[in-house]
Amino acid sequence: VPQLSPQLPPRLTQQPWHLLYSTGRDGFSLRTLYRSGARPDSPALLLIRDTEAQAFGAFSATAIRSSSGFYGTGETFLFSFCPELKVFRWTGRNDFFVKGDVNLLMIGGGSGRFGLWLDGDLHHGGSQPCETFDNETLSQREEFCIQDLEVWGLA
């Protein structure tokens, strides 16, 4: 979180963050992640470590929730710590920010590719370059296994 703080919208940089969801504490379930207690207007920081020890994730200006369509704002971004912090911001080409249901969470998209996706049991995910963020693949492989996942929200 401290490394990402300068990348966040200025109104959020002095706000206290707290852990809303952790696979280590809450188990591996997208349903549980959605019920993590974030206020709808509260931003969310999604942090992932895969089984190859790569760290990456996403920032959403709104809470991560189940939805029938894409939601979010141009403040949404993807990031990777491989090997140092890289941030991939909105390109303006589309507004496919965040969409999720009980089986799949998607962040960024276009032409059938997702910047980041996670399955319903939070064991597997993937990352591909996408039009929303013009990102690199966030992990070493396009599909990865999740070791740890956390969601942080504003206190």
Residue, then its C-alpha position, 0 to 999 in steps of 0.5 A: v500500500p505505501q508504494l501504491s499511495p503516490q499512484l492513487p487519486p490525490r483525495l485518497t493519499q492521506q486516508p487510512w486503509h484497512l484490510l477488508y478481505s484476505t484469503g488467509r483469514d476469510g478463505f478462497s471465495l469470490r462471494t465472500l470477497y463481495r460481502s467483505g463490507a466495503r461501502p459502495d462509494s469506497p475505493a478498493l485496492l486488490l492485491i494478488r500474489d501468485t504461486e510464482a511469488q509475483a505481486f500485482g493487482a488493481f485499484s478501483a475507485t468504487a467497491i468491488r461488487s457483483s454486477s450485471g454490467f461493467y462499472g467504475t471510473g477512469e481512475t481505475f488502474l492495473f499494476s504489477f511489481c515485476p520487478e518494480l512497480k508498473v502502473f497501467r492507467w485508463t487509455g480512454r478507448n473503452d469503459f470496461f473497468v470492473k465487472g463481476d458475478v459469482n463465477l468471474l471477476m474481470i478488470g479491463g477488457g476489449s476484444g475478448r481479452f481481460g487485463l485481469w480476471l479471477d475465477g469464483d473460487l479465487h484459485h485461478g486467474g489470468s492477465q492479458p494485454c487489454e484495450t482499457f489499460d494497454n497493460e502488459t501481462l501482470s504475471q509471468r504467465e497469462e494464466f496463474c494460480i493465486q497464493d494470496l489475495e487481499v482487498w483493502g478499503l478506506a477506513 
